[in-house]
């Protein structure tokens, strides 16, 4: 990871935004070499500054991603595949579509 990313992830407002958005979500990161969703066999998560710092230190991410689902718990692989563990989901829209084509977008995913 280049110095700019370390500097960026060190900014208080960036850290707050990451923690606020990623809390409760299954996290993935893009590193220099790979896309990671697990660390030591457990799904990645960011509940607080300690977990954020750990991911930054160990994986040196270039970017963070979070699922649309918010989970009750993220402790094991089973947790992120258990639909009963999902407490809510963030609405999304296909960026390749337009509002006027919403019916066609819904048909594609149905």
HELIX and SHEET records of a PDB file:
HELIX    1   1 UNK A    3  UNK A   10  1                                   8    
HELIX    2   2 UNK A   12  UNK A   22  1                                  11    
HELIX    3   3 UNK A   49  UNK A   59  1                                  11    
HELIX    4   4 UNK A   77  UNK A   81  1                                   5    
HELIX    5   5 UNK A   83  UNK A   85  5                                   3    
HELIX    6   6 UNK A   99  UNK A  101  5                                   3    
HELIX    7   7 UNK A  102  UNK A  109  1                                   8    
SHEET    1   A 3 UNK A  35  UNK A  36  0                                        
SHEET    2   A 3 UNK A  27  UNK A  30 -1                                        
SHEET    3   A 3 UNK A  63  UNK A  66 -1                                        
SHEET    1   B 2 UNK A  38  UNK A  39  0                                        
SHEET    2   B 2 UNK A  42  UNK A  43 -1                                        
SHEET    1   C 2 UNK A  69  UNK A  71  0                                        
SHEET    2   C 2 UNK A  86  UNK A  89 -1                                        
END                                                                             
